Amino acid sequence: MKQHGLEQSFLFDDQSNLVEVAINLRKQAEGMPLGIRREELLRKAQQAETAARIANWLASPGLQPPE
């Protein structure tokens, strides 16, 4: 799936995988100079973290609204 010139390359089945992906993306971004590619990695990391929070919320027994 392409969106704004970026290729979607991840399929996730649980939130722990999403957290690992976010950590790896942030590590990759750390070593890069400032620029578009670094910003893309940081944005993908933030999206993965948000998706993990949502997955965790959806899996919770009470399904409480986010804080």
Beta strands, then each sheet from edge to edge (+ up, - down):
strand 1: 2-3
strand 2: 6-7
sheet 1: 1+ 2-
end
